[in-house]
Protein backbone atom coordinates (compact mmCIF):
# COMPACT_ATOMS: atom_id res chain seq x y z
CA UNK A 1 0.00 0.00 0.00
CA UNK A 2 1.34 3.41 -0.94
CA UNK A 3 2.19 5.88 1.82
CA UNK A 4 1.49 9.48 0.88
CA UNK A 5 3.46 12.32 2.43
CA UNK A 6 0.29 14.45 2.53
CA UNK A 7 -3.39 13.49 2.24
CA UNK A 8 -3.66 15.67 -0.88
CA UNK A 9 -1.76 13.03 -2.83
CA UNK A 10 -4.11 10.33 -1.59
CA UNK A 11 -7.11 12.48 -2.54
CA UNK A 12 -5.73 13.01 -6.05
CA UNK A 13 -5.10 9.30 -6.59
CA UNK A 14 -8.02 7.66 -4.78
CA UNK A 15 -10.66 10.39 -4.53
CA UNK A 16 -11.93 12.51 -1.64
CA UNK A 17 -14.26 9.77 -0.37
CA UNK A 18 -11.21 7.61 0.47
CA UNK A 19 -9.91 10.10 3.05
CA UNK A 20 -10.65 10.05 6.77
CA UNK A 21 -12.09 13.16 8.42
CA UNK A 22 -8.62 14.03 9.74
CA UNK A 23 -7.09 13.66 6.28
CA UNK A 24 -9.74 15.90 4.69
CA UNK A 25 -9.16 18.54 7.36
CA UNK A 26 -5.38 18.20 6.88
CA UNK A 27 -5.83 19.09 3.20
CA UNK A 28 -7.41 22.40 4.28
CA UNK A 29 -4.75 23.00 6.93
CA UNK A 30 -2.08 22.31 4.28
CA UNK A 31 1.06 22.40 6.43
CA UNK A 32 1.81 21.47 9.99
CA UNK A 33 4.22 23.04 12.41
CA UNK A 34 7.67 22.07 13.61
CA UNK A 35 7.23 18.59 15.05
CA UNK A 36 3.57 18.19 14.08
CA UNK A 37 2.13 17.27 10.67
CA UNK A 38 -1.03 18.83 9.24
CA UNK A 39 -2.78 15.52 9.87
CA UNK A 40 -1.74 15.53 13.53
CA UNK A 41 -3.08 19.10 13.89
CA UNK A 42 -6.31 17.95 12.20
CA UNK A 43 -6.65 15.01 14.62
CA UNK A 44 -6.18 17.38 17.55
CA UNK A 45 -8.95 19.65 16.23
CA UNK A 46 -11.33 16.73 15.74
CA UNK A 47 -10.52 15.39 19.24
CA UNK A 48 -11.22 18.80 20.75
CA UNK A 49 -14.57 19.28 18.99
CA UNK A 50 -15.53 15.57 18.55
CA UNK A 51 -16.54 15.87 14.87
CA UNK A 52 -17.07 18.19 11.92
CA UNK A 53 -20.52 18.93 13.33
CA UNK A 54 -18.93 19.86 16.66
CA UNK A 55 -16.55 22.20 14.84
CA UNK A 56 -19.22 23.87 12.75
CA UNK A 57 -20.59 26.43 15.17
CA UNK A 58 -17.48 27.19 17.17
CA UNK A 59 -16.25 30.77 17.34
CA UNK A 60 -13.01 31.21 15.42
CA UNK A 61 -11.19 32.12 18.65
CA UNK A 62 -11.62 28.52 19.89
CA UNK A 63 -9.44 27.34 17.01
CA UNK A 64 -6.63 29.71 18.00
CA UNK A 65 -6.20 27.61 21.16
CA UNK A 66 -4.75 24.84 18.99
CA UNK A 67 -1.01 25.05 18.35
CA UNK A 68 -0.36 25.06 14.64
CA UNK A 69 -3.46 27.00 13.63
CA UNK A 70 -3.10 30.62 12.63
CA UNK A 71 -5.47 33.04 10.97
CA UNK A 72 -5.01 31.74 7.41
CA UNK A 73 -5.69 28.11 8.34
CA UNK A 74 -8.68 29.01 10.49
CA UNK A 75 -10.12 31.19 7.71
CA UNK A 76 -9.74 28.28 5.24
CA UNK A 77 -11.61 25.97 7.62
CA UNK A 78 -14.35 28.58 8.20
CA UNK A 79 -14.75 29.07 4.43
CA UNK A 80 -15.08 25.30 3.86
CA UNK A 81 -17.79 25.09 6.52
CA UNK A 82 -19.65 28.02 4.96
CA UNK A 83 -19.52 26.34 1.54
CA UNK A 84 -20.92 23.15 3.09
CA UNK A 85 -23.65 25.12 4.88
CA UNK A 86 -24.69 26.80 1.63
CA UNK A 87 -24.82 23.46 -0.19
CA UNK A 88 -27.01 21.99 2.55
CA UNK A 89 -29.31 25.03 2.45
CA UNK A 90 -29.62 24.76 -1.33
CA UNK A 91 -30.39 21.03 -1.17
CA UNK A 92 -32.99 21.59 1.55
CA UNK A 93 -34.58 24.40 -0.45
CA UNK A 94 -34.74 22.24 -3.58
CA UNK A 95 -36.10 19.28 -1.58
CA UNK A 96 -38.86 21.43 -0.07
CA UNK A 97 -39.97 22.55 -3.55
CA UNK A 98 -40.79 18.95 -4.52
Order of alpha helices (4+ residues) and beta strands (2+ residues): alpha-alpha-alpha-alpha-alpha-alpha
